[in-house]
Amino acid sequence: MGDPMTYDLVIHNGTIVTVNSDFEIIEDGVIGINDGEIADLGGLDEGALPPAGKEVIDAGGGIIMPGLINTHTHLPMTLFRGLADDLPLDTWLNEIIFPAESKHITASTVRWASLLACAEMLMGGTTACCDGYFFEDDVARSVKDSGLRAVLAQGVIDYPAPGVPDPSENINAATDYVLRWKNNATRLSPSIFCHAPYTCSAETLTRAKSAAQDLDVLFQIHAAETKSEHDRFLSEYNRTPIQYLDNLGILDENTLLVHCVWLNDADMKIIAGRRSKVSHNPGSNMKLASGIAPVEKLAGYGIPVGLGTDGCASNNNLDIFQEMDMAAKLHKASTLDPTIMDAKTVLKMATIDAARAIGLDHMIGSLETGKQADLIIIEAHSPHLTPMYHPESHIVYTAKGSDVRDVWVAGNALVRDRKLVNLDLNEIIMQVNEIASVIKGS
Amino acid sequence: MGDPMTYDLVIHNGTIVTVNSDFEIIEDGVIGINDGEIADLGGLDEGALPPAGKEVIDAGGGIIMPGLINTHTHLPMTLFRGLADDLPLDTWLNEIIFPAESKHITASTVRWASLLACAEMLMGGTTACCDGYFFEDDVARSVKDSGLRAVLAQGVIDYPAPGVPDPSENINAATDYVLRWKNNATRLSPSIFCHAPYTCSAETLTRAKSAAQDLDVLFQIHAAETKSEHDRFLSEYNRTPIQYLDNLGILDENTLLVHCVWLNDADMKIIAGRRSKVSHNPGSNMKLASGIAPVEKLAGYGIPVGLGTDGCASNNNLDIFQEMDMAAKLHKASTLDPTIMDAKTVLKMATIDAARAIGLDHMIGSLETGKQADLIIIEAHSPHLTPMYHPESHIVYTAKGSDVRDVWVAGNALVRDRKLVNLDLNEIIMQVNEIASVIKGS
């Protein structure tokens, strides 16, 4: 730490896992925060006192690390958590999820369901997410109230959708949404999300991407998720979904391709060449039986990959700790190679690489001077985190969302001692349960 | 519920997930417990008061369910949690784990490490485990003190082992151990664990199995875990590991085969025909890159399969909730079939089928009149368990060990309001951290 001064906030007495480019781990670390940014961080000399701060937090010997980043959510789908599981994909989507969405997704239900999602994410140590859904204005209002950081996209699909009954209005709706939120709220970045290459026409895709380019926002799309999607594009267009999208000019450095389960080497070369990003959602891909994404190969091509949970209907929670454990283990089993997807690689996918994937790595994803103070403290005094030889191993293979004690976003305390600071959890749970009782009865 | 009477313990105001043969789920359920057994259970009429009890517990609208059963542990390996990850199996085993065991496993370290494991299991809702290790007398003393229920096996291996420096004494050591613990402690059943078909000679295997038969205890063995084991038996004996063991007469209804990753249909027919049981450890099999066990096929053969975590060096925790989620998702991804390993099937593998696998299904594994009162309450008032449409879905896909509020074994409260009742967690953590500091320095 540099010269003594008074910080807005000082956090000390913990092991700092910086996730900086050297993957530096600082024992007995201390962080000084001013104006929501990390002003300084380092190790405290033995016997030295932490610097003065308007507020001084003792991390209690726990782990201080960057807040986790969830690169793929559909926040309002908390409403459908566990509504139906273990069904064939078509049945689940066409007979359960789509009808439930068309019946129960309104501005009001989206508001409460999104607040529930924010509560869950914050209490589980996630400080930023990248979302796509409908009624995204209402998602954005909830996320803004929660204090989370987020990239939030209005969905585009060539079918009547919640809030957009006329598909011919889908791109206008998305554009208007982006204009309303662009430079409106500090921690929110608007975005456009085309649902998939098979639910949006080539014209919709190119118009939406062009709008995203003009507005300089992230363009997101589910791509190469299932074998049937893959096979269909090969048979209809003689192209893989990635080749099809690339041919339309959709892929550039502001494109986030979600899932990417069914890729060949040519696809990966295209993605790398276009400097596009990938969101990897192992839990959802497993639960929906989509398959196992070739994530270890993507990393080999230098493609930034961030972890995501997907919506709560297909996971069924928003716990990035669980997703890290899944990601680290799944690919070892499928390749029979225990050395791939090691703890450091996976932890990066939940922090700095996730930040890269959603275009925020200049601000978040690691604990470094000048970056935003988006950070969490993991309480380590518990049986399952004892003993601790390597903090990164515990973060990936042992810790859970419930081990998160405190959470800050831009220096604002959002969780303290496992309690939400500025959301009324009881009210949120009550409101969502009321909506759910209507869904149950329908 | 039957006629009013006074119970030792009454638990009410929760949804009871019985896991009985009809998979009955009882809303607004109530359970009466006498002498450590379930005396009665059922639904409470609207407006009715729960029956009288010396102690009455309000489950707070949560889930009341059987305690989880972990069918494969090496409890003292909590000492090596996260000591080394992401290494080739040979390096990990021969350069890290075996040397650490030979250097640091003593009666005293086993005692504290096992207490830590018990603390972790209890706080995570596991009420019974099936273990195999060395210094098992000391494991047993710790487990006895913790109040857990367990099948605990002394390990047998044809190499010098902790506490058994002379391999020619391995079966005598195991036999003496069993005799010491047989009918000694109510909730503990001794057992014999031959490490593996490739670390025990044919003579050791047959003598150990014969001793287990004479003593009428469960015989356990790691079998068909890795491809290299599989290939080696095929090339050396022209038999799969399962065929090799069967040929030696090792397989009967008191044999628990642990892992069973590399099985063909003939192997499964043999296991089913011998009425042997299987312990499935998805997290460990994934982390060590052993492969993906054909669990959905084993169920098709009617073979009882219980879930297990394996030791903490290869998982890295003892959370059966996490293992359920893994098991439910992994096999969907590997088979591309989202309908297999549904929530009910997987929940059974962590309760009643696990009890079958370790020979305790007459006593535990479901909430039914006459069974032991081994049960847990899951607190449901939290973001990630809201809303709740199907409790079994939440148990498998959303809940975590940290959602467990209360735990009873044989009617004894072992966790209340997330705190251990009769173990001193601070002392255990301190002692294990001291041992770990020696391991770190070595």
Interface residues (C-beta under 8 A of the other chain):
Chain A: T78 L79 R81 G82 L83 D85 D86 L87 P88 L89 W92 L116 A117 A119 E120 M123 G124 K227 G283 N285 M286 K287 L288 A289 S290 G291 I292 N315 N316 N317 L318 D319 Q322 D325 M326 A328 K329 L330 K332 A333 S334 T335 L336 D337 P338 T339 I340 M341 D342 A343 H381 S382 P383 H384 T386 P387 M388 Y389 H390 S393 H394 Y397 T398 K400 G401 S402 D403 L425 I428 I429 V432 N433 I435 A436 I439 K440
Chain B: T78 L79 R81 G82 L83 D85 D86 L87 P88 L89 W92 L116 A117 A119 E120 M123 G124 K227 G283 N285 M286 K287 L288 A289 S290 G291 I292 N315 N316 N317 L318 D319 Q322 D325 M326 A328 K329 L330 K332 A333 S334 T335 L336 D337 P338 T339 I340 M341 D342 A343 H381 S382 P383 H384 T386 P387 M388 Y389 H390 S393 H394 Y397 T398 K400 G401 S402 D403 L425 I428 I429 V432 N433 I435 A436 I439 K440
